[in-house]
């Protein structure tokens, strides 16, 4: 028994985002932002294990707590920006 699937002509897009809100994946600013996020991830990958292993007093200071909050806010902002970044499909 052979089953043939019919393709629907309707688009699955619920709404269109205006072009001015779309960030190009080739954008110079997007590449800089991604590099900054990469540096923050490297910083976290070094500091978090060090903090958990040795519990230095310096990392418990208000300055480092504020820095950690800024890094967390940067990660959340990055997730939001990724939803507005363009991407390439097989169709181009």
C-alpha positions in Angstrom: 0.0 0.0 0.0 1.5 3.3 -1.0 0.7 6.5 0.9 1.0 9.9 -0.8 1.4 12.9 1.3 0.0 16.2 0.1 1.8 19.4 0.9 -0.2 22.2 2.3 0.1 25.5 0.6 -0.3 27.5 3.8 2.6 29.0 5.5 3.3 28.1 9.1 4.4 31.6 9.9 2.1 33.1 12.5 3.4 36.6 12.0 6.2 38.3 10.1 8.9 40.2 12.0 9.7 43.5 10.3 13.0 43.5 8.5 14.4 46.3 10.8 14.4 43.9 13.7 16.2 41.1 12.0 20.0 40.9 12.8 22.1 39.5 10.0 24.3 36.6 10.9 27.1 38.3 8.8 26.8 41.6 10.7 30.1 43.1 12.0 28.3 44.0 15.3 26.9 40.4 15.7 30.3 38.9 15.2 31.8 41.3 17.8 28.9 40.4 20.2 29.5 36.7 19.7 33.2 37.2 20.4 32.4 39.0 23.6 30.1 36.2 24.6 32.8 33.7 23.8 35.2 35.6 26.1 32.6 35.6 28.9 32.2 31.9 28.5 35.9 31.3 28.7 36.1 33.5 31.8 33.2 31.5 33.4 34.9 28.2 32.5 38.0 29.2 34.4 36.5 31.1 37.3 33.6 28.9 38.3 35.7 25.7 39.0 38.4 27.8 40.7 35.7 29.4 42.9 34.1 26.1 43.8 37.4 24.4 44.5 39.2 27.0 46.6 36.5 29.5 47.7 38.9 32.6 47.6 37.6 35.6 49.5 38.3 37.9 46.5 35.7 36.1 44.3 33.1 36.7 47.1 33.5 40.5 47.0 30.8 42.8 45.7 32.8 43.6 42.6 32.9 40.0 41.4 29.2 39.4 42.3 28.3 42.4 40.2 30.4 41.1 37.4 28.7 37.7 37.6 25.3 39.4 37.4 26.4 41.4 34.4 27.6 38.2 32.7 24.3 36.5 33.5 22.4 39.4 32.0 24.6 39.3 28.9 23.8 35.6 28.4 20.1 36.2 28.7 20.4 39.1 26.2 22.3 36.8 23.9 19.5 34.3 23.9 17.0 37.0 23.1 19.2 38.3 20.3 19.6 34.8 18.8 15.8 34.7 18.2 16.2 37.7 16.0 19.3 36.6 14.1 19.0 35.5 10.5 20.1 32.0 9.4 20.7 30.2 6.2 18.6 27.3 5.0 19.2 24.7 2.2 17.2 27.0 -0.1 19.5 29.9 0.6 
